[in-house]
């Protein structure tokens, strides 16, 4: 039988995996700098205590680059990403909707009322 602690941890990992693009937009918009996939893996580990798979992180960043949310360039041997104008605008829209998103998640997780 799976413990409740392990089940909650699995849900946390799933949430980060599914919403990683939103987290990346938020991180880059807040810092206004550039970030590498390795930096993100370290960030997720230090902030949430989760080691995310490099494949998950890098494929998300590549998809975001294809969607014109991020722009990648090589800085020495590593590839770093910054927000594009579209990425900045998207991050701001998400920030403006934060209260509504939190309310939705709260309703989603509350017990159904009969």
C-alpha positions as CSV (number, residue, x, y, z in Angstrom):
1,X,0.0,0.0,0.0
2,X,1.3,3.4,-0.9
3,X,1.7,5.9,1.9
4,X,-0.1,9.3,1.8
5,X,3.3,11.0,1.9
6,X,4.4,9.2,-1.3
7,X,1.1,9.9,-3.0
8,X,1.3,13.6,-2.3
9,X,4.9,13.7,-3.5
10,X,3.8,12.0,-6.7
11,X,1.1,14.6,-7.2
12,X,3.6,17.4,-6.6
13,X,5.9,15.9,-9.2
14,X,3.0,15.6,-11.7
15,X,1.9,19.2,-11.1
16,X,5.4,20.5,-11.8
17,X,5.8,18.3,-14.9
18,X,2.4,19.5,-16.3
19,X,2.9,23.2,-15.5
20,X,6.6,23.4,-16.0
21,X,6.2,25.9,-18.8
22,X,4.3,28.3,-16.5
23,X,7.0,27.9,-13.8
24,X,9.7,28.7,-16.3
25,X,7.9,31.8,-17.6
26,X,7.4,32.9,-14.0
27,X,11.1,32.3,-13.1
28,X,12.4,34.2,-16.1
29,X,10.0,37.0,-15.8
30,X,10.8,37.5,-12.1
31,X,14.6,37.3,-12.6
32,X,14.7,39.0,-16.0
33,X,17.8,37.0,-16.9
34,X,18.7,33.8,-18.6
35,X,18.6,30.2,-17.4
36,X,19.8,26.8,-18.6
37,X,18.1,23.5,-18.2
38,X,20.6,22.5,-15.6
39,X,19.8,25.7,-13.6
40,X,16.1,24.7,-13.7
41,X,16.8,21.2,-12.5
42,X,18.7,22.7,-9.6
43,X,16.0,25.3,-8.9
44,X,13.2,22.6,-8.8
45,X,15.3,20.5,-6.5
46,X,16.1,23.4,-4.1
47,X,12.6,25.0,-4.2
48,X,10.5,21.9,-4.2
49,X,12.8,19.1,-3.2
50,X,12.2,17.2,-6.5
51,X,14.7,16.0,-9.0
52,X,13.2,16.5,-12.3
53,X,14.4,14.4,-15.3
54,X,16.6,16.3,-17.7
55,X,14.5,15.0,-20.6
56,X,11.4,16.5,-19.1
57,X,13.1,19.9,-18.5
58,X,14.9,20.2,-21.8
59,X,11.9,19.0,-23.9
60,X,9.7,21.6,-22.2
61,X,12.3,24.3,-23.0
62,X,12.6,23.3,-26.6
63,X,8.8,23.2,-27.0
64,X,8.6,26.7,-25.5
65,X,11.3,27.9,-27.9
66,X,9.3,26.5,-30.8
67,X,6.2,28.4,-29.5
68,X,8.3,31.6,-29.4
69,X,8.0,31.9,-25.6
70,X,11.8,31.5,-25.1
71,X,14.9,32.3,-27.2
72,X,17.9,30.0,-26.8
73,X,21.5,30.8,-27.4
74,X,24.8,29.2,-26.5
75,X,26.8,30.6,-23.7
76,X,30.0,28.7,-23.9
77,X,29.1,25.1,-24.0
78,X,25.7,25.4,-22.4
79,X,22.5,26.6,-23.9
80,X,20.7,29.4,-22.0
81,X,17.2,30.7,-22.5
82,X,15.6,34.1,-22.1
83,X,12.0,35.3,-22.5
84,X,10.9,36.6,-25.9
85,X,8.4,39.5,-26.1
86,X,5.6,36.9,-26.5
87,X,7.0,35.0,-23.4
88,X,7.0,38.2,-21.4
89,X,3.4,39.0,-22.4
90,X,2.3,35.5,-21.6
91,X,3.9,35.6,-18.2
92,X,2.2,38.9,-17.4
93,X,-1.2,37.5,-18.4
94,X,-0.7,34.5,-16.1
95,X,0.3,36.9,-13.3
96,X,-2.9,38.9,-13.8
97,X,-4.9,35.7,-13.6
98,X,-3.2,34.4,-10.5
99,X,-6.1,34.9,-8.2
100,X,-8.5,33.3,-10.6
101,X,-6.2,30.4,-11.1
102,X,-5.7,29.9,-7.4
103,X,-9.5,30.0,-6.8
104,X,-10.0,27.4,-9.6
105,X,-7.4,25.1,-8.0
106,X,-9.0,25.5,-4.6
107,X,-12.4,24.6,-6.0
108,X,-10.9,21.7,-7.9
109,X,-9.3,20.3,-4.7
110,X,-12.3,20.9,-2.4
111,X,-14.7,18.1,-1.7
112,X,-17.8,18.1,-3.9
113,X,-20.8,19.6,-2.2
114,X,-24.1,17.8,-2.7
